Amino acid sequence: MPRPFRFGVNLIDPAPADEWRAKSRRAEELGYDVILVPDHLGMPAPFPALVAAAAVTERPRLGTFVLNAGFWNPVLLAREVETTHALTDGRLELGLGTGYVQAEHDAAGLPFGSPRARVDHLQRTVEELDRLLDSEVPLLLGGNGERMLGLAAEHADIAAFTGASLVPGNTEGKLVPIAGEVFEARLARYKELAAGRKEAAELNLLIQMVVVTDDPAAAVAPLVDRVPDTTAEQALDLPILLIGPQEEITAKVLALRERYGFTYLTVLEPYMEAFAPVVAELGGR
């Protein structure tokens, strides 16, 4: 029996207090199960934003999606997590990643480090939080690399996949979709590493685009132009793109669970309304 679906929305646009409260309430009205906030410069500060969202909602859980571990001292982070967990009435879900935008580290005057160093710091952070936290806070870990898959297999209650990778040499965090076969290989490797778990983790997928249209080829054309050697048909088949008529989008979401095991899908704020019919039809099923 598969897990029931959960749906989250990542609120990425800073807003005045009234507007922030209004869009948090709107996410709850639309049926979203989780209200999420990322951890990028120029976007809302995660913990106060989640506390503000909690104050005007009752049902959704509140999550970081995901914290850049390189921004945080683990001991100070534990304090933030405990306080936010308390102020959200125990609704907090903690998402962590290594961070991938060098320009943000440069702007903050923080070391970026090699991929190995960033994973080392994330591992220390996970271990310190496990030691320091008094509260039971669900942990989400996201990443595609071998060590990240191993960390998620060992520690995560929720294993998150982006279906995208950093453009080599880019310091601004520009991402491109990874090929379908690469995505499937990474997911298969995670499942291999997690085979010995007593309880399987929830699998999360970050959806990059939701467009309801009767002309999906036209809608995906701008993306195809940016990704060499990719056809419109190949792009539309990518798990992270939901583009087409409403009934086909709903069918694809069901197929993501059937084919890959994804039961927790996250959409970005610009697509909150477009994805709402799927939430209404499939939420909790």
Helices and strands as residue ranges (DSSP letters): E 6-10, H 17-29, E 34-37, H 46-55, E 61-64, E 67-68, G 69-71, H 74-87, E 92-97, H 102-108, H 115-132, E 139-142, H 146-155, E 158-161, E 164-166, E 175-177, H 180-193, E 202-207, E 209-212, H 216-226, H 232-237, E 241-244, H 246-260, E 264-268, G 269-271, H 272-282
